[in-house]
Amino acid sequence: MRHMMQTIRLACATAVAGALLAGCGLVGGAENGKRAVAGMDMQGAAERADGMFYATVGEIKPEIEWVHYTTTTGSCDVTRYWTVMTVVSEQRRGNFLGVVERFWKANDYRIDMVNPSKEMPEIIATSKDGFGISVMFGYKGQAFFEVTSPCVDKSKVAPPTKAANGRTYEGEPPTPNVHSDFWSAGSPVPGPTPTPSP
């Protein structure tokens, strides 16, 4: 069941990211007659994506545990995925997403969508340089982050160099299994939560 949900999540994420990037006129690259981001290849884009994720989770206090999930490439774009291993209770997800949204807004990211779904809430945003970034909750309340680049020059892409801050797992990461006295608590924290998209 979880593997199926993960597969669906990846497929949906790819479709959403593609639609957002297409709307910016950045999908296609030189191969399809469209302009790639000058001076950046897929490896550089992957490193930029990593930096966006690290900066985002660095703002989440108390710290959460996360692991690298996978990297995918298209004809001229690259996407990095991360999985959160900390249990974020249903009551604290709004607070979690609120922290992320405020940080993205403070860094001039455009908030493209806020889905307040009780089961699978999600925020999608775009940086000034055209990178799409999202956070969503999926199966068993697990949080996932992903960053998709705009069109860049084709190149090989190496795995992330920074080690995950949690334990390592063989194969696909399991459902969240790390307790946090704060994030796993069963009561909400008074404070701002994301504003749903119209």
C-alpha positions as CSV (number, residue, x, y, z in Angstrom):
1,M,0.0,0.0,0.0
2,R,2.7,2.5,1.0
3,H,4.7,1.6,-2.2
4,M,1.7,2.3,-4.3
5,M,1.1,5.7,-2.5
6,Q,4.7,6.6,-3.0
7,T,4.5,5.8,-6.7
8,I,1.3,7.8,-7.1
9,R,2.9,10.7,-5.2
10,L,5.9,10.7,-7.5
11,A,3.7,10.6,-10.6
12,C,1.5,13.4,-9.3
13,A,4.5,15.5,-8.2
14,T,6.1,15.2,-11.6
15,A,2.9,16.2,-13.4
16,V,2.4,19.2,-11.1
17,A,6.0,20.3,-11.3
18,G,5.9,20.0,-15.1
19,A,2.7,22.1,-15.3
20,L,4.2,24.8,-13.1
21,L,7.4,25.0,-15.0
22,A,5.6,24.9,-18.3
23,G,3.6,27.9,-17.2
24,C,6.9,29.7,-16.6
25,G,8.0,28.8,-20.1
26,L,11.0,27.0,-18.8
27,V,10.3,23.3,-19.8
28,G,11.9,22.0,-22.9
29,G,15.5,23.3,-23.0
30,A,17.7,23.5,-26.0
31,E,16.6,20.0,-27.2
32,N,13.0,21.3,-27.8
33,G,14.0,24.8,-29.0
34,K,13.5,26.5,-25.6
35,R,16.0,28.4,-23.6
36,A,17.8,26.7,-20.7
37,V,18.9,28.6,-17.6
38,A,22.2,30.2,-18.6
39,G,25.3,28.8,-17.0
40,M,23.6,26.0,-15.0
41,D,23.6,22.3,-15.7
42,M,21.7,19.5,-14.0
43,Q,24.4,19.0,-11.4
44,G,24.3,22.7,-10.5
45,A,20.5,22.6,-10.4
46,A,20.6,19.6,-8.1
47,E,23.0,21.4,-5.7
48,R,20.7,24.4,-5.8
49,A,17.7,22.2,-5.0
50,D,19.6,20.6,-2.1
51,G,20.4,24.1,-0.7
52,M,16.7,25.1,-0.9
53,F,15.7,22.1,1.1
54,Y,18.5,22.4,3.7
55,A,17.6,26.0,4.2
56,T,13.9,25.1,4.6
57,V,14.3,22.3,7.1
58,G,16.9,24.4,9.0
59,E,14.0,26.7,9.9
60,I,11.9,24.0,11.4
61,K,12.3,23.9,15.2
62,P,12.5,21.6,17.0
63,E,14.6,19.8,14.4
64,I,13.0,17.0,12.4
65,E,14.7,13.9,11.1
66,W,14.8,13.4,7.3
67,V,16.5,11.2,4.7
68,H,17.3,11.6,1.1
69,Y,14.8,9.7,-1.1
70,T,15.6,9.8,-4.8
71,T,16.6,12.0,-7.7
72,T,14.8,12.0,-11.1
73,T,15.7,13.8,-14.3
74,G,13.7,14.8,-17.3
75,S,14.9,16.1,-20.7
76,C,16.3,19.2,-19.1
77,D,15.2,19.3,-15.5
78,V,16.1,17.6,-12.3
79,T,14.1,16.8,-9.2
80,R,15.3,15.9,-5.7
81,Y,13.0,14.2,-3.1
82,W,13.4,13.9,0.7
83,T,11.3,12.0,3.2
84,V,10.7,13.1,6.8
85,M,11.0,10.4,9.4
86,T,9.7,12.4,12.4
87,V,6.1,11.7,13.3
88,V,4.1,14.9,12.8
89,S,0.7,14.5,14.4
90,E,-2.4,15.6,12.6
91,Q,-2.8,18.4,15.2
92,R,0.7,19.8,14.5
93,R,0.7,19.6,10.7
94,G,-0.8,23.1,10.3
95,N,2.0,24.5,12.5
96,F,4.6,22.6,10.5
97,L,3.3,23.9,7.2
98,G,2.9,27.4,8.7
99,V,6.7,27.5,9.5
100,V,7.5,26.4,6.0
101,E,5.2,28.8,4.3
102,R,6.5,31.8,6.3
103,F,10.1,30.9,5.5
104,W,9.3,30.6,1.8
105,K,7.5,33.9,1.7
106,A,10.4,35.6,3.6
107,N,12.7,34.4,0.8
108,D,10.4,35.8,-1.9
109,Y,9.1,32.5,-3.1
110,R,5.8,32.7,-4.8
111,I,3.2,30.6,-3.1
112,D,1.4,28.8,-6.0
113,M,-1.0,26.6,-4.0
114,V,-2.0,25.8,-0.5
115,N,-4.1,22.6,-0.1
116,P,-5.6,22.4,3.4
117,S,-6.7,18.8,3.0
118,K,-7.0,17.1,6.3
119,E,-5.5,13.9,4.9
120,M,-2.9,15.2,2.5
121,P,-2.2,18.9,3.0
122,E,0.4,20.5,0.6
123,I,2.1,23.7,-0.3
124,I,3.7,24.4,-3.7
125,A,5.9,27.4,-4.3
126,T,8.4,28.8,-6.8
127,S,11.6,30.6,-6.2
128,K,12.6,33.7,-8.1
129,D,15.0,31.7,-10.2
130,G,12.3,29.3,-11.3
131,F,12.8,26.3,-9.0
132,G,9.6,24.6,-7.9
133,I,9.5,23.5,-4.2
134,S,6.8,21.6,-2.4
135,V,6.0,20.0,0.9
136,M,3.1,17.5,1.4
137,F,1.8,15.0,3.8
138,G,1.0,11.6,2.4
139,Y,0.4,8.0,3.6
140,K,0.5,7.6,7.4
141,G,0.9,11.3,7.8
142,Q,4.5,11.2,6.4
143,A,5.9,14.5,5.2
144,F,7.8,14.8,1.9
145,F,9.7,17.6,0.3
146,E,10.7,18.0,-3.3
147,V,12.5,20.6,-5.5
148,T,12.3,20.6,-9.3
149,S,14.6,22.8,-11.4
150,P,13.7,24.9,-14.4
151,C,15.2,23.8,-17.7
152,V,19.0,23.6,-17.5
153,D,21.8,22.1,-19.6
154,K,22.0,18.3,-19.6
155,S,24.7,16.7,-17.4
156,K,25.2,13.8,-15.1
157,V,23.8,14.2,-11.6
158,A,25.6,13.0,-8.5
159,P,23.9,12.0,-5.3
160,P,23.6,14.6,-2.5
161,T,26.9,15.1,-0.6
162,K,25.3,16.1,2.7
163,A,24.4,13.2,4.9
164,A,20.8,12.9,6.2
165,N,20.4,13.9,9.8
166,G,18.6,10.7,10.7
167,R,19.4,7.0,10.5
168,T,20.0,5.3,7.2
169,Y,17.7,2.7,5.7
170,E,18.2,0.1,3.1
171,G,15.8,0.7,0.1
172,E,12.7,2.8,0.5
173,P,12.4,4.7,3.8
174,P,9.7,3.3,6.1
175,T,6.7,5.3,7.4
176,P,7.6,7.9,10.1
177,N,9.1,6.3,13.2
178,V,10.9,9.1,15.1
179,H,9.0,10.6,18.0
180,S,9.2,14.3,18.8
181,D,7.8,15.7,22.0
182,F,6.8,18.7,20.1
183,W,5.9,17.6,16.5
184,S,4.3,14.3,17.6
185,A,2.1,15.9,20.3
186,G,-1.7,15.5,20.1
187,S,-2.7,19.1,20.6
188,P,-2.3,22.1,18.2
189,V,-0.1,25.0,19.0
190,P,-1.7,28.5,18.8
191,G,-0.3,30.3,15.9
192,P,-0.6,31.0,12.2
193,T,-1.2,28.2,9.7
194,P,-1.1,28.3,5.9
195,T,-3.8,30.3,4.1
196,P,-5.7,28.0,1.7
197,S,-5.5,28.9,-2.0
198,P,-8.7,30.5,-3.4
